[in-house]
Amino acid sequence: MLVLAILALSLATATQNPCALANQSSIEMILGGPTVPVPASEMGEETAPYCLWATSHRENEIKLTIWSKDELPVLNLPDVASYFKKLEAEASAQYPIERLPTIAAPNFVSGLIPSTGQTSNGTIVVLRGEHLYVFDFTQTNSGHERTFVADFMQKARD
């Protein structure tokens, strides 16, 4: 009984803080080094809740923004599906997009180099339930971003 209570509490905590769902060693592998706290003065203002992982001087970073219907009036969009379609159209106008078959929800990858050993900039967007997850990668080690997002989405609860 105590074990179930502890498990429920840890699940509730992880759900309240989506940043805690990310695997720290995976983040550091993608970034190519240890993460450092980003000062609030450098983070900027965001409409939607987000997580930001970066290396020193923000040379490499991963930013996850989680949109819900509550934040969309700022963008004049009715729902997260509309925002997904807008982002997908913008991305496909710039880069070829691909799908992640390991995620059973509408998604696309844009701008990321699939091979390892290089750095790339790009985005992975996942529409699941009432949330739109936007993962932005800046100067990250290519080839690991897709697995990171698939693992994160497996843990995320809508």
N, C-alpha and C positions, 0 to 999 in steps of 0.2 A: 504494500500500500504506500509506504514512504517512497519507494522507488518510482512509482507512478506519479506521485505528487512532484517529485524532483524533475522527472522527465517532462511533465506538463509545464512546470515553471520554466525550464530551459527552453522549451519550444515556444512559449509565449514571449520570452525575452528575445529570442532570435527573430520572431515575427515582428516585434516592435522595432527592432534595429536591423534592417536588411543588410547593413554594412557588415554585421557580424557573421553573415552567411558565407562571406568570401573566405577562401582558403589563403592564409597569409603566405605560405611558401609558394603557392601558385602565383600570387600577386608579385612577389619578389623575383620569381623566375621570368615572368612576363616583362617586368620593369628592368630587369638586369641588375638589380641591387636592392639594398634594404630601403624600406619606405621611411619617410620622415614626416612629421606632422606639418601640415600646410597651415600657416597662420591665417586666421580669419580675415585679416586685411587683404590677403592675396586670393581668397576664395571667390569673391564677388557675390552678387546676389542672384539667387535662383528662385524661380517661381515654384518649382517642384522640389520635393525632397531629393537629396543626392548624397553619394559617397564619393570621396576623392582620395586616391592613393597616388603618391608621387615619390620620386627620388629627390635627392638634394637639388636645389635650385629649379625644381619642376622640369628637369630635362626630359623625363619620361613620366607619363601619368596615365592612369585609368580613371575615368569618371563615369559613374553610373547615376543616371537620373531616372526617377520613377514617377511617371505621370499618372494621374487619375482624373476622373471627371471634375474634381474640385478645383484643379489648377487650369483647366482648359478654357474657361471664360476669358482669361488674359490673352489667349491666342485666337479667340473668336471661333473656336471649334466646338461642335456639339458633343463629341465623344472621342475615346481613345482610338477607336477604329479609324475615324477620320484623320486623326493625327498620324497614325501609322501610314495610311495611304499617301498623305502629303509628304512625309519623310521618304517614303519609298520612291515616289515620283521624282523628288529632288535628287536623291541618290542615284537613281538609274539614269538621270540626265548627265551625270558626271562620270560615273564608273559602271562597269558591268556589275550586276549584283548576283549573289548566289544565295541559296537557302541552306540552312543547317538541318539535315534530316534527323539529327539526334534530338531535336526539340520538336515536340508534337504541338506546336502552336505556330501561327503565322510569324515569320521572321525573315530577316534578310541581313546579308553581310555586304558591306560596301567599303572599298578602298584598302582592305587588308591583303597583304601578300601571303599566299598560303604556304610558302616554303619556309623552312627554318633557317636560321643563320643570318637573317637580314632584319632590319627594323622597318616598321611601317606605321602609317597613320590610317585609321579607319574607324568604322562604326559597325556595331551589331545591334539590331533593333528586334525586340520580341514583344508581340502583342499577346497577352494572356489574361483572360478574364476582364476585369475592369481596370487593368494596369498596362501601361506601356513602358517597357524597360529599354533605356537607351544607354548602351555601353560605348563610350568614346575612348579610343586608344591613341595616344600620342607618343611616337618614337618608342614603340614597344618591340620586344623580340617576337618576330613573326612565327606563326605556327602553333602557338599555345593559346591564343585568344579564344578560339572557338571552343576548345575543351573547357576553359575557364567559365565561359558563359553557359555552356551546357550543364556543368556541375552546379553553378549558381542557381540556374533555373530549376534544377531538380530539387534543390533545398527550399526554394522560395514558395511561399504559400500566398494565394490570392484571397 
